[in-house]
Amino acid sequence: MRGSIPFKISSLLDYIIEFILSYGLISVTSIADQMQKLSSLAQTI
């Protein structure tokens, strides 16, 4: 039983890290898309 608790904690931490990384990548890509939209708007103006 003692060995299962650290495993659950480590798996939970891995899940959280993966979630943060994936969410961070999504936010970075969305920011890049917004920058491209702003640059295209600036070019049209």
A tleap script that builds the chain and sets N, CA, C and O, in Angstrom:
source leaprc.protein.ff14SB
mol = sequence {
  NMET ARG GLY SER ILE PRO PHE LYS ILE SER
  SER LEU LEU ASP TYR ILE ILE GLU PHE ILE
  LEU SER TYR GLY LEU ILE SER VAL THR SER
  ILE ALA ASP GLN MET GLN LYS LEU SER SER
  LEU ALA GLN THR CILE
}
set mol.1.N position { 0.832 -1.205 0.000 }
set mol.1.CA position { 0.000 0.000 0.000 }
set mol.1.C position { 0.871 1.263 0.000 }
set mol.1.O position { 0.519 2.270 -0.615 }
set mol.2.N position { 2.001 1.196 0.690 }
set mol.2.CA position { 2.849 2.392 0.738 }
set mol.2.C position { 3.389 2.749 -0.648 }
set mol.2.O position { 3.530 3.924 -0.988 }
set mol.3.N position { 3.689 1.719 -1.443 }
set mol.3.CA position { 4.259 1.986 -2.760 }
set mol.3.C position { 3.241 2.576 -3.731 }
set mol.3.O position { 3.617 3.240 -4.697 }
set mol.4.N position { 1.948 2.337 -3.479 }
set mol.4.CA position { 0.934 2.811 -4.416 }
set mol.4.C position { 0.685 4.307 -4.241 }
set mol.4.O position { 0.312 4.977 -5.204 }
set mol.5.N position { 0.877 4.842 -3.053 }
set mol.5.CA position { 0.590 6.269 -2.814 }
set mol.5.C position { 1.561 7.171 -3.587 }
set mol.5.O position { 1.101 8.072 -4.288 }
set mol.6.N position { 2.888 6.970 -3.491 }
set mol.6.CA position { 3.807 7.818 -4.268 }
set mol.6.C position { 3.565 7.667 -5.769 }
set mol.6.O position { 3.724 8.626 -6.524 }
set mol.7.N position { 3.176 6.451 -6.207 }
set mol.7.CA position { 2.911 6.250 -7.633 }
set mol.7.C position { 1.722 7.102 -8.068 }
set mol.7.O position { 1.753 7.708 -9.139 }
set mol.8.N position { 0.680 7.150 -7.246 }
set mol.8.CA position { -0.487 7.974 -7.594 }
set mol.8.C position { -0.096 9.446 -7.642 }
set mol.8.O position { -0.524 10.180 -8.533 }
set mol.9.N position { 0.714 9.873 -6.684 }
set mol.9.CA position { 1.131 11.279 -6.642 }
set mol.9.C position { 1.977 11.608 -7.878 }
set mol.9.O position { 1.783 12.645 -8.512 }
set mol.10.N position { 2.908 10.725 -8.209 }
set mol.10.CA position { 3.782 10.987 -9.357 }
set mol.10.C position { 2.966 10.983 -10.646 }
set mol.10.O position { 3.197 11.816 -11.522 }
set mol.11.N position { 2.010 10.054 -10.776 }
set mol.11.CA position { 1.191 10.011 -11.985 }
set mol.11.C position { 0.330 11.271 -12.067 }
set mol.11.O position { 0.115 11.815 -13.150 }
set mol.12.N position { -0.158 11.726 -10.921 }
set mol.12.CA position { -0.962 12.953 -10.903 }
set mol.12.C position { -0.114 14.149 -11.318 }
set mol.12.O position { -0.569 15.006 -12.076 }
set mol.13.N position { 1.130 14.205 -10.816 }
set mol.13.CA position { 2.025 15.306 -11.186 }
set mol.13.C position { 2.326 15.251 -12.687 }
set mol.13.O position { 2.351 16.283 -13.358 }
set mol.14.N position { 2.556 14.034 -13.210 }
set mol.14.CA position { 2.824 13.899 -14.642 }
set mol.14.C position { 1.624 14.387 -15.442 }
set mol.14.O position { 1.779 15.074 -16.452 }
set mol.15.N position { 0.418 14.024 -14.982 }
set mol.15.CA position { -0.799 14.450 -15.690 }
set mol.15.C position { -0.924 15.967 -15.677 }
set mol.15.O position { -1.258 16.579 -16.691 }
set mol.16.N position { -0.655 16.570 -14.521 }
set mol.16.CA position { -0.741 18.031 -14.401 }
set mol.16.C position { 0.291 18.706 -15.303 }
set mol.16.O position { -0.009 19.694 -15.974 }
set mol.17.N position { 1.521 18.155 -15.313 }
set mol.17.CA position { 2.585 18.737 -16.143 }
set mol.17.C position { 2.198 18.646 -17.618 }
set mol.17.O position { 2.361 19.608 -18.370 }
set mol.18.N position { 1.681 17.473 -18.031 }
set mol.18.CA position { 1.281 17.310 -19.428 }
set mol.18.C position { 0.159 18.276 -19.777 }
set mol.18.O position { 0.138 18.847 -20.868 }
set mol.19.N position { -0.782 18.459 -18.838 }
set mol.19.CA position { -1.900 19.376 -19.084 }
set mol.19.C position { -1.396 20.807 -19.234 }
set mol.19.O position { -1.827 21.536 -20.127 }
set mol.20.N position { -0.472 21.203 -18.347 }
set mol.20.CA position { 0.075 22.562 -18.404 }
set mol.20.C position { 0.848 22.764 -19.705 }
set mol.20.O position { 0.734 23.808 -20.347 }
set mol.21.N position { 1.635 21.761 -20.089 }
set mol.21.CA position { 2.416 21.886 -21.319 }
set mol.21.C position { 1.498 21.995 -22.527 }
set mol.21.O position { 1.706 22.843 -23.395 }
set mol.22.N position { 0.484 21.137 -22.585 }
set mol.22.CA position { -0.431 21.176 -23.728 }
set mol.22.C position { -1.202 22.490 -23.746 }
set mol.22.O position { -1.388 23.087 -24.807 }
set mol.23.N position { -1.654 22.945 -22.573 }
set mol.23.CA position { -2.394 24.206 -22.507 }
set mol.23.C position { -1.476 25.372 -22.880 }
set mol.23.O position { -1.899 26.313 -23.550 }
set mol.24.N position { -0.220 25.301 -22.442 }
set mol.24.CA position { 0.738 26.358 -22.774 }
set mol.24.C position { 0.989 26.413 -24.272 }
set mol.24.O position { 1.072 27.492 -24.857 }
set mol.25.N position { 1.110 25.233 -24.894 }
set mol.25.CA position { 1.321 25.199 -26.335 }
set mol.25.C position { 0.117 25.795 -27.050 }
set mol.25.O position { 0.270 26.538 -28.019 }
set mol.26.N position { -1.080 25.470 -26.572 }
set mol.26.CA position { -2.291 25.997 -27.195 }
set mol.26.C position { -2.318 27.512 -27.060 }
set mol.26.O position { -2.634 28.213 -28.021 }
set mol.27.N position { -1.989 28.025 -25.878 }
set mol.27.CA position { -2.017 29.470 -25.661 }
set mol.27.C position { -0.961 30.155 -26.526 }
set mol.27.O position { -1.206 31.230 -27.073 }
set mol.28.N position { 0.221 29.529 -26.649 }
set mol.28.CA position { 1.285 30.115 -27.474 }
set mol.28.C position { 0.848 30.165 -28.935 }
set mol.28.O position { 1.076 31.166 -29.615 }
set mol.29.N position { 0.227 29.102 -29.417 }
set mol.29.CA position { -0.224 29.079 -30.814 }
set mol.29.C position { -1.321 30.109 -31.035 }
set mol.29.O position { -1.361 30.762 -32.078 }
set mol.30.N position { -2.211 30.258 -30.060 }
set mol.30.CA position { -3.291 31.250 -30.205 }
set mol.30.C position { -2.704 32.660 -30.217 }
set mol.30.O position { -3.165 33.521 -30.965 }
set mol.31.N position { -1.688 32.893 -29.389 }
set mol.31.CA position { -1.034 34.204 -29.371 }
set mol.31.C position { -0.369 34.467 -30.725 }
set mol.31.O position { -0.436 35.579 -31.249 }
set mol.32.N position { 0.269 33.446 -31.281 }
set mol.32.CA position { 0.912 33.594 -32.589 }
set mol.32.C position { -0.135 33.905 -33.658 }
set mol.32.O position { 0.100 34.735 -34.535 }
set mol.33.N position { -1.285 33.242 -33.586 }
set mol.33.CA position { -2.360 33.517 -34.549 }
set mol.33.C position { -2.845 34.950 -34.407 }
set mol.33.O position { -3.080 35.628 -35.408 }
set mol.34.N position { -2.997 35.416 -33.179 }
set mol.34.CA position { -3.433 36.795 -32.959 }
set mol.34.C position { -2.406 37.777 -33.499 }
set mol.34.O position { -2.774 38.800 -34.078 }
set mol.35.N position { -1.120 37.482 -33.318 }
set mol.35.CA position { -0.071 38.366 -33.829 }
set mol.35.C position { -0.141 38.425 -35.353 }
set mol.35.O position { 0.006 39.496 -35.941 }
set mol.36.N position { -0.365 37.266 -35.997 }
set mol.36.CA position { -0.476 37.245 -37.453 }
set mol.36.C position { -1.676 38.072 -37.909 }
set mol.36.O position { -1.595 38.794 -38.903 }
set mol.37.N position { -2.803 37.965 -37.173 }
set mol.37.CA position { -3.991 38.745 -37.537 }
set mol.37.C position { -3.697 40.237 -37.402 }
set mol.37.O position { -4.083 41.030 -38.260 }
set mol.38.N position { -3.002 40.619 -36.309 }
set mol.38.CA position { -2.674 42.032 -36.107 }
set mol.38.C position { -1.743 42.527 -37.210 }
set mol.38.O position { -1.909 43.639 -37.711 }
set mol.39.N position { -0.771 41.711 -37.586 }
set mol.39.CA position { 0.166 42.128 -38.633 }
set mol.39.C position { -0.558 42.268 -39.970 }
set mol.39.O position { -0.273 43.190 -40.733 }
set mol.40.N position { -1.490 41.364 -40.257 }
set mol.40.CA position { -2.237 41.446 -41.514 }
set mol.40.C position { -3.116 42.697 -41.513 }
set mol.40.O position { -3.250 43.366 -42.537 }
set mol.41.N position { -3.717 43.010 -40.356 }
set mol.41.CA position { -4.541 44.222 -40.260 }
set mol.41.C position { -3.667 45.459 -40.456 }
set mol.41.O position { -4.071 46.408 -41.127 }
set mol.42.N position { -2.465 45.446 -39.868 }
set mol.42.CA position { -1.562 46.591 -40.007 }
set mol.42.C position { -1.160 46.760 -41.477 }
set mol.42.O position { -1.029 47.887 -41.954 }
set mol.43.N position { -0.963 45.650 -42.194 }
set mol.43.CA position { -0.575 45.737 -43.601 }
set mol.43.C position { -1.717 46.295 -44.446 }
set mol.43.O position { -1.483 47.071 -45.373 }
set mol.44.N position { -2.954 45.901 -44.128 }
set mol.44.CA position { -4.099 46.400 -44.899 }
set mol.44.C position { -4.281 47.894 -44.656 }
set mol.44.O position { -4.677 48.626 -45.563 }
set mol.45.N position { -3.998 48.347 -43.451 }
set mol.45.CA position { -4.118 49.778 -43.140 }
set mol.45.C position { -2.955 50.520 -43.800 }
set mol.45.O position { -2.851 51.740 -43.674 }
savepdb mol mol.pdb
quit
